Each structure stands twice: as structure tokens, then as C-alpha cells.
């Protein structure tokens, strides 16, 4: 059973002015589509064929670079699209907000820590908000298309929020101003989706 490129839950221009339509279209139809096709090619005819992406990544042979890079790229981007939404649709609340305040002291302190993890990731990669069993949350970052589900990345738990800091995610609009893109991302977080993922994963 081959993986399919997921449809976006909104139009390519829905996140403007924070993330421009051209970037969204290229990111989805070229980059994410490429990871999807390459993942399917990498697992075809192997014992990974037919398994869920979560199962594949959790039990991954980290030396299998084709599955590591493309499986990570498929999973990471699928989460990325789903944890964003047009501006002013939902806000941080409930148990997730309580967990964030318990861990970081305040919502603003969480945003500062998340932005720092994203801004200081050298080269290409991701920053994540993760939840552990019991409900504790933390922030980490991973290089390239690695993610916290993979073994031995030094970043545990289940990712419930992720920001792509590869240049293809922001360069058309922000050029080398990664911090501006990170700050803009906070305007389009789908907190209802992130809170749902928190509840399901804790």
C-alpha cells in the first residue's frame, strides 16, 4: 500500500501574508511530493511495505538513509501542514496550555524557547514541541528530515508541533531572515490540532 501525498486542509494562499502561496505550492507539490514518491520507491518489495509511517520511523534502521530521509520528509511535512491554519482560527488553551506553562513558566517563554530551537538549528532541519507519556512537554530540534520518533536522535516523545527550517520553507519570501519566518509561524499555528495531538499522545 503506497503512501499518498496528502491534500492541504486549506488553499495555498490561506496562510498569507505569513507564508506566501508560491512557497506553499512549491513546498507541497515539489518537495513533499518528492519525499512521498521516493519513500514509496524505497520500501517497495521490502518488509516495510504496508506498515504505518509511525511504525516505520519508530523502528527505523538509521543506516537506511533512503527511508530515513524520505520517510522523515513524508511524516514531517504531513504534520507541518496539519498544525497550521489561517490566522485567528483557534488559540492555545486547556491541558496543553497548562502543560506548557508548567514546563516553561509562561506561553511567552515557550515561544522564546521554540523560536530559539528553530533559529539555532544549523543548516536544514526542524524544531519540535513533543509530549511524553504522562503529559510532560519539551522542545528539541533535529537535523535534515530526522524527527523525534526515530531512535537515537536525542529527542524523544511524540511530536505535536513542528516548524520546517529548511530554506525551501521560507526563502522566496524571507530570504535569509529565518527569525522573521519563525515569528510569522506563530500567527498560523492550529492550536486546536496541536491540542488534539497532545491529548491523543500523552
C-alpha positions as CSV (number, residue, x, y, z in Angstrom):
1,X,0.0,0.0,0.0
2,X,1.7,3.1,-1.2
3,X,1.8,6.4,0.7
4,X,-0.1,9.2,-0.9
5,X,0.7,12.9,-0.9
6,X,-1.9,14.4,1.5
7,X,-4.1,17.2,0.3
8,X,-3.7,20.5,2.2
9,X,-6.6,21.4,4.5
10,X,-6.6,24.9,3.1
11,X,-5.7,26.8,-0.1
12,X,-2.1,27.6,-1.0
13,X,-2.7,31.3,-0.3
14,X,-4.6,30.8,3.0
15,X,-1.6,31.5,5.2
16,X,-0.7,34.8,3.6
17,X,0.9,37.2,4.5
18,X,2.8,35.0,6.8
19,X,3.6,32.2,4.4
20,X,3.2,33.1,0.7
21,X,1.2,31.0,-1.8
22,X,4.1,30.3,-4.1
23,X,6.2,28.9,-1.3
24,X,3.3,26.7,-0.2
25,X,2.6,25.4,-3.7
26,X,6.3,24.5,-4.4
27,X,6.8,23.1,-0.9
28,X,3.8,20.8,-1.2
29,X,3.8,19.8,-4.9
30,X,7.5,19.5,-5.4
31,X,9.3,18.8,-2.0
32,X,6.6,16.8,-0.2
33,X,5.6,15.0,-3.4
34,X,9.2,14.1,-3.9
35,X,9.6,12.7,-0.4
36,X,6.4,10.7,-0.9
37,X,7.5,9.2,-4.2
38,X,11.0,8.4,-3.0
39,X,9.7,6.8,0.2
40,X,7.4,4.5,-1.8
41,X,10.3,3.5,-4.1
42,X,12.5,2.8,-1.0
43,X,10.0,0.5,0.7
44,X,8.6,-1.3,-2.3
45,X,9.1,-5.0,-2.0
46,X,10.5,-4.8,1.5
47,X,9.1,-5.8,4.9
48,X,8.3,-2.1,5.5
49,X,5.7,-2.1,2.7
50,X,2.2,-1.8,4.2
51,X,3.4,-0.6,7.6
52,X,2.3,2.8,9.0
53,X,4.7,5.7,8.7
54,X,4.9,5.9,12.5
55,X,5.8,2.2,12.8
56,X,8.4,2.6,10.1
57,X,10.1,5.6,11.8
58,X,9.9,4.2,15.4
59,X,11.7,1.0,14.4
60,X,13.9,2.6,11.8
61,X,17.3,1.3,10.8
62,X,19.0,4.7,10.9
63,X,21.6,3.5,8.4
64,X,18.8,3.1,5.8
65,X,19.2,6.6,4.5
66,X,16.6,6.4,1.8
67,X,13.9,5.5,4.3
68,X,15.3,7.8,7.0
69,X,15.4,10.9,4.7
70,X,12.2,10.3,2.7
71,X,10.2,8.7,5.5
72,X,11.1,11.6,7.7
73,X,10.3,14.1,4.9
74,X,6.9,12.5,4.3
75,X,5.9,12.4,8.0
76,X,7.3,15.8,9.0
77,X,5.6,17.7,6.2
78,X,2.3,15.9,6.8
79,X,2.4,17.1,10.4
80,X,3.6,20.6,9.4
81,X,0.6,21.2,7.1
82,X,-1.9,20.0,9.7
83,X,-0.6,22.1,12.6
84,X,-1.1,25.3,10.6
85,X,-4.3,27.1,9.7
86,X,-5.4,30.6,8.5
87,X,-4.8,33.3,11.1
88,X,-7.2,33.7,14.0
89,X,-8.7,30.3,13.9
90,X,-8.3,28.8,17.4
91,X,-6.0,29.6,20.3
92,X,-3.8,27.9,22.9
93,X,-5.9,26.6,25.8
94,X,-6.8,23.7,28.0
95,X,-4.5,21.0,29.2
96,X,-1.8,21.8,26.6
97,X,-1.6,25.4,27.8
98,X,-1.3,24.2,31.4
99,X,1.5,21.7,30.4
100,X,3.4,24.4,28.5
101,X,3.1,26.9,31.4
102,X,4.2,24.1,33.9
103,X,7.3,23.3,31.8
104,X,8.3,26.8,30.6
105,X,6.8,29.2,33.1
106,X,4.7,31.1,30.6
107,X,3.4,30.9,27.0
108,X,5.8,33.7,26.0
109,X,8.7,31.8,27.5
110,X,7.6,28.7,25.5
111,X,7.5,30.8,22.3
112,X,11.0,32.1,23.0
113,X,12.4,28.6,23.6
114,X,10.7,27.2,20.5
115,X,11.9,30.1,18.3
116,X,15.5,29.7,19.7
117,X,15.5,26.0,18.8
118,X,14.3,26.8,15.3
119,X,16.6,29.7,14.8
120,X,19.8,28.0,16.1
121,X,19.3,24.7,14.2
122,X,22.4,24.9,11.9
123,X,21.7,24.2,8.3
124,X,18.5,22.4,7.5
125,X,16.1,20.8,10.0
126,X,13.1,21.1,12.2
127,X,12.2,22.3,15.7
128,X,9.6,20.4,17.7
129,X,7.2,20.5,20.6
130,X,6.9,17.0,21.9
131,X,4.8,15.3,24.5
132,X,5.8,12.4,26.7
133,X,3.6,9.8,28.4
134,X,2.0,11.5,31.4
135,X,1.7,14.8,29.6
136,X,5.1,16.5,30.1
137,X,6.2,18.6,27.1
138,X,9.6,19.6,25.8
139,X,11.3,21.3,22.9
140,X,14.0,20.0,20.7
141,X,15.4,20.2,17.2
142,X,16.6,17.7,14.6
143,X,18.8,17.9,11.5
144,X,17.6,17.3,8.0
145,X,14.4,15.2,7.9
146,X,15.0,13.4,11.2
147,X,12.3,13.6,13.9
148,X,11.7,12.6,17.5
149,X,10.0,9.3,16.6
150,X,13.3,8.0,15.2
151,X,15.7,6.0,17.5
152,X,18.7,7.7,18.9
153,X,18.1,11.3,17.7
154,X,18.5,12.7,21.2
155,X,15.0,14.0,21.1
156,X,12.2,11.9,22.5
157,X,8.4,11.8,22.9
158,X,5.7,12.3,20.2
159,X,6.0,15.5,18.1
160,X,2.8,17.5,18.2
161,X,4.1,20.8,16.7
162,X,6.9,21.2,14.2
163,X,8.4,24.0,12.1
164,X,10.3,23.4,8.9
165,X,13.5,25.5,8.9
166,X,14.9,24.2,5.6
167,X,15.4,27.2,3.3
168,X,12.8,25.9,0.9
169,X,10.1,26.6,3.6
170,X,10.8,30.4,3.7
171,X,13.4,31.6,1.3
172,X,11.2,33.0,-1.5
173,X,9.5,35.4,0.9
174,X,12.1,35.9,3.8
175,X,15.4,35.2,2.0
176,X,17.9,34.6,4.9
177,X,15.7,36.1,7.6
178,X,14.8,32.8,9.3
179,X,13.8,34.5,12.6
180,X,11.2,36.6,10.7
181,X,9.7,33.4,9.3
182,X,9.7,31.8,12.7
183,X,7.9,34.7,14.3
184,X,5.3,34.7,11.4
185,X,4.7,30.9,12.0
186,X,3.2,31.7,15.4
187,X,0.4,33.5,13.7
188,X,-0.7,30.4,11.8
189,X,-0.4,27.6,14.4
190,X,-3.5,25.5,14.5
191,X,-3.7,25.2,18.3
192,X,-6.8,23.1,18.1
193,X,-5.0,20.4,16.1
194,X,-1.9,20.6,18.4
195,X,-4.1,20.2,21.5
196,X,-5.8,17.2,19.9
197,X,-2.5,15.6,19.2
198,X,-1.4,16.3,22.8
199,X,-4.5,14.6,24.2
200,X,-4.0,11.6,22.0
201,X,-0.3,11.2,22.7
202,X,0.0,11.9,26.5
